[in-house]
Structures are given as structure tokens and as C-alpha cells.
Amino acid sequence: MKPFILAALCLAASSTVAWAASGSAWVSQQGGKVCLRTDHIQRKTMPDNRTILFRMDDGTTWKNTLQKTCPGLAIASGFEMTVKTNYVCANQQPIRVIGAGNTCYLGGFVQVPATP
């Protein structure tokens, strides 16, 4: 019985979500990857074909540099992504450019420092 309890405790500890040190209530670390809560993403902008800025409803902005250049992203009317949880995580989420139909993958997230 004790090995079962220990295994269950280890599993529970490994599957917990630790909040990132950013101070944002809508960002978590899952398996070492930064993840954003999709229901708190306020706006997305694409300044170029490899960058997406995610503005959260708490005022923080997160920059994602795509794994590769995504043709048409900056001039498209947006992109769509299908998520299976409340989170979109770095280095695992595909996106599809609206109109062009290109499929690209998110890279790592970094928080953009707030401007005074």
C-alpha cells in the first residue's frame, strides 16, 4: 500500500502547475514551459512573420518568437489555434494563418518589460 501512496504523491506533485515569477495571474509553468491562459488573452498582434505579441487582461505582454518564419502572418487578418486546455504553451502549439492557410508553431514566450 505504501508504494502506491508514494507513487500517487509523486504523480500529483509532477502534474501541479507552478505560477511563473512574472507576477501575472494568467501565466503558468507547465513542464518547464511558459503557458498563457487563453481566456485572459485580450489581444494578439503580429509585428512581423515570426513574432506574436499576446496582451493579457492584467496588462502584461508576452512575446512569442515562432519556431520558424511564418509567411503571411504579419499581413494576414489573424491566425487561429485549437487548444485542448485553458492554456497555450510554448513550443507545442500550432497556429494556422487565416487566408494563407500556413501552419506554424509557437516558440518560446518571454515577458515584455512594461514601459513607464
C-alpha positions as CSV (number, residue, x, y, z in Angstrom):
1,M,0.0,0.0,0.0
2,K,2.8,2.4,0.8
3,P,4.4,2.2,-2.7
4,F,1.0,3.0,-4.2
5,I,0.6,6.1,-2.0
6,L,4.1,7.3,-2.7
7,A,3.6,6.9,-6.5
8,A,0.3,8.8,-6.3
9,L,2.0,11.6,-4.4
10,C,4.8,11.8,-6.9
11,L,2.4,11.9,-9.8
12,A,0.3,14.7,-8.1
13,A,3.5,16.7,-7.5
14,S,4.7,16.4,-11.0
15,S,1.4,17.4,-12.5
16,T,0.8,20.6,-10.5
17,V,1.0,24.0,-12.1
18,A,3.5,26.4,-10.7
19,W,2.8,30.1,-11.3
20,A,5.6,32.0,-13.1
21,A,7.6,34.5,-11.3
22,S,6.3,37.2,-13.6
23,G,3.5,38.1,-11.2
24,S,0.9,37.6,-13.8
25,A,-2.0,35.5,-12.5
26,W,-2.7,34.2,-16.0
27,V,0.7,32.7,-16.8
28,S,2.0,29.3,-15.5
29,Q,4.9,27.0,-15.9
30,Q,3.9,23.5,-17.1
31,G,6.7,21.0,-17.6
32,G,9.2,23.9,-17.8
33,K,7.3,25.7,-20.5
34,V,5.6,29.1,-20.1
35,C,1.8,28.7,-20.7
36,L,-0.8,31.5,-21.1
37,R,-4.4,31.2,-20.0
38,T,-6.4,31.6,-23.2
39,D,-9.4,33.1,-21.5
40,H,-7.3,36.0,-20.4
41,I,-5.6,36.9,-23.7
42,Q,-7.0,40.3,-24.5
43,R,-5.3,41.0,-27.8
44,K,-2.8,39.5,-30.3
45,T,-0.6,41.5,-32.7
46,M,1.8,40.2,-35.3
47,P,4.5,42.8,-36.0
48,D,6.4,40.5,-38.4
49,N,6.2,37.0,-39.8
50,R,8.0,35.4,-36.8
51,T,6.6,37.3,-33.8
52,I,3.3,37.4,-31.9
53,L,2.6,39.7,-29.0
54,F,0.0,38.4,-26.5
55,R,-1.5,41.2,-24.4
56,M,-3.1,39.8,-21.2
57,D,-6.1,41.4,-19.5
58,D,-3.8,42.1,-16.4
59,G,-1.8,44.5,-18.6
60,T,1.2,42.2,-19.2
61,T,2.5,41.5,-22.7
62,W,4.2,38.2,-23.7
63,K,6.3,37.9,-26.9
64,N,6.4,34.6,-28.7
65,T,9.1,34.0,-31.3
66,L,7.8,31.3,-33.7
67,Q,10.0,28.3,-34.3
68,K,10.3,29.4,-38.0
69,T,9.2,32.3,-40.1
70,C,5.5,32.0,-40.9
71,P,4.9,33.5,-44.4
72,G,1.9,35.9,-44.5
73,L,1.4,36.2,-40.7
74,A,2.2,39.9,-40.5
75,I,-0.2,40.9,-43.3
76,A,-3.0,38.3,-42.5
77,S,-6.2,39.2,-40.8
78,G,-5.0,37.0,-37.9
79,F,-4.5,33.3,-37.0
80,E,-6.4,30.6,-35.3
81,M,-5.3,28.0,-32.9
82,T,-7.1,25.0,-31.4
83,V,-6.4,24.3,-27.8
84,K,-7.4,21.3,-25.7
85,T,-7.0,23.0,-22.3
86,N,-7.2,26.6,-20.9
87,Y,-3.6,27.2,-21.8
88,V,-1.5,27.9,-24.9
89,C,2.0,26.6,-24.2
90,A,5.4,27.5,-25.7
91,N,7.0,25.2,-28.3
92,Q,4.0,22.9,-28.7
93,Q,1.1,24.9,-30.1
94,P,0.4,25.0,-33.9
95,I,-1.3,28.1,-35.4
96,R,-3.0,28.5,-38.8
97,V,-2.7,31.8,-40.7
98,I,-6.2,32.9,-41.7
99,G,-6.4,33.3,-45.5
100,A,-3.0,31.9,-46.3
101,G,-3.6,28.6,-44.5
102,N,0.0,28.2,-43.4
103,T,0.5,26.1,-40.3
104,C,3.3,27.3,-38.0
105,Y,4.4,26.5,-34.4
106,L,4.8,28.8,-31.4
107,G,8.3,29.1,-30.0
108,G,9.3,30.3,-26.5
109,F,7.5,33.0,-24.6
110,V,9.3,36.0,-22.9
111,Q,7.6,38.7,-20.9
112,V,7.9,42.2,-22.5
113,P,9.0,44.7,-19.9
114,A,6.4,47.3,-19.1
115,T,7.2,50.8,-20.4
116,P,6.9,53.6,-17.9
